[in-house]
Amino acid sequence: MDEHLMNDAARRAAAYLQGLDGRPVAASPDAIDGLSELAGPLPEELNDPGEVLALLDRYGSPATTANAGPRYFGFVTGGTLPAASAANWLSAAWDQNAFSFVSSPAATRIEEIALTWLLDLLGLPPTCGGAFVTGATMANFCGLAAARHRLLTDAGWDVEAKGLFGAPEITVIVGDEAHTMLFKALGLLGLGRDRVVRVPADDQGRMRADALPAIDGPTILCLQAGNVNTGAFDPALDICGTAKEAGAWIHVDGAFGLWAAAAPERAHLMAGYVACDSWATDGHKWLNVSYDSGIGFVRDEAALKAAMAATAAYLPQSEHRDPFAYTPESSRRARGVEVWAVLKSLGRAGVAELIERNCRQATRFAEALGEAGNEILNDVELNQVMVAFGDDERTRRVIAAVQAEGTCWCGGTHWHGRAAMRISVSSWATGDDDVEQSIDAIIRVAQRTR
Ligand SMILES: Cc1ncc(COP(=O)(O)O)c(C=O)c1O
């Protein structure tokens, strides 16, 4: 073990994190050009690992996006809580193959504890099966795979063995504003991105309960807890009763919205969702753990395990949790460790404070930018704000100018025919002063961009 190298890595990482507040959020064009210093032909000979790390820090660090810092509001991107970073470094040293109890009792047991805590925190049934995967895309995949298994098994079809050729049809119902990654998961499962029944949405992107079609036969109904642009929730209370009575499997994409359940003042948004069958969320978004980290929860644990089943003579059959029995992957990193560390360090109160603070900060963005004469395009109930700065052309120029100015970073979108800036407040590191600084910068840049 090279202790000097490990200490050097820790020192460089700490210096990087300390520097985040004072640097432009986006990487400069020069820094991006500098990445070519890491190219060249494949080395033929050994290089000193310390020099390799120094090169990476010299040219890699400046070319990063400062999304671990306090003023990154792009996409839906959390930072990494200190407890998560530290646990991530330690578990990197552990280098566990977290696929089974035999290969890693620590990773497996810690993941199991984290799952129990998550179900408690999010108010989901304590007996749910859980899959720690790369992100919400794969968490959606797991929930939908379990749904496909249960519906087709009930219809007398073994989908894992026979595939979908000749299988009974499954109707898939989605809201018109469902997230694109849900469609990707449907496509991967052979359920088709385009053969879904789309339910019209309201002005906030919520599925309209009054437009839900009659449900008949094997059906998966997909709800969105948190629209990626508006933050709005499909009205589960108005939808789930009828759908359950008709025998539908209800799956929830709650990549970031599911965390509303952990915050008393936002929990009403999740009303009715506990009646669903499967839920997908991200740890790397609002729980602020390191990439990559998503979690799928499935009420019918047996369906999830059947969908993910794999056997071989050399693979252990233990009486313990074996993570690969719940996930598409076999070998995998111990991503439950950071989830455990964050939940242990923040506790219920700390998670609630994080969610509430970010929501309050989103409201502050909307108020201040609205008062400055800009148009807020959504009802800000969660952590998402959409702003238009006049016509589409000017809005696009303001977004580009804000990104170039560097105080903060906000992305763009298109909402109901209008170009808009998206502000997603999702980081533990964002303080109220960061919000004020960012508001000032956006207003200043917008005034210059006439
Ligand atoms: C609502 C929703 N679903 C799914 C995803 C995909 O998540 P991931 O990138 O973690 O796979 C996102 C990402 O922004 C999202 O917002």
The ligand as an SDF file (V2000), in Angstrom:
LIG
                    3D

 16 16  0  0  0  0  0  0  0  0999 V2000
  -38.0630   12.1950  -13.1990 C   0  0  0  0  0  0  0  0  0  0  0  0
  -36.7930   11.5400  -13.6310 C   0  0  0  0  0  0  0  0  0  0  0  0
  -36.7860   10.2360  -13.9670 N   0  0  0  0  0  0  0  0  0  0  0  0
  -35.6710    9.5930  -14.3460 C   0  0  0  0  0  0  0  0  0  0  0  0
  -34.4750   10.2630  -14.4220 C   0  0  0  0  0  0  0  0  0  0  0  0
  -33.2430    9.5170  -14.8340 C   0  0  0  0  0  0  0  0  0  0  0  0
  -32.3990    9.4110  -13.7120 O   0  0  0  0  0  0  0  0  0  0  0  0
  -30.8910    8.8680  -13.8060 P   0  0  0  0  0  0  0  0  0  0  0  0
  -30.1710    9.8650  -14.6530 O   0  0  0  0  0  0  0  0  0  0  0  0
  -30.4220    8.8620  -12.3970 O   0  0  0  0  0  0  0  0  0  0  0  0
  -30.9240    7.5050  -14.4070 O   0  0  0  0  0  0  0  0  0  0  0  0
  -34.4280   11.6280  -14.1080 C   0  0  0  0  0  0  0  0  0  0  0  0
  -33.1770   12.3840  -14.2220 C   0  0  0  0  0  0  0  0  0  0  0  0
  -33.1670   13.6040  -14.1730 O   0  0  0  0  0  0  0  0  0  0  0  0
  -35.6060   12.2770  -13.6790 C   0  0  0  0  0  0  0  0  0  0  0  0
  -35.6170   13.5570  -13.3360 O   0  0  0  0  0  0  0  0  0  0  0  0
  1  2  1  0
  2  3  1  0
  2 15  2  0
  3  4  2  0
  4  5  1  0
  5  6  1  0
  5 12  2  0
  6  7  1  0
  7  8  1  0
  8  9  2  0
  8 10  1  0
  8 11  1  0
 12 13  1  0
 12 15  1  0
 13 14  2  0
 15 16  1  0
M  END
$$$$
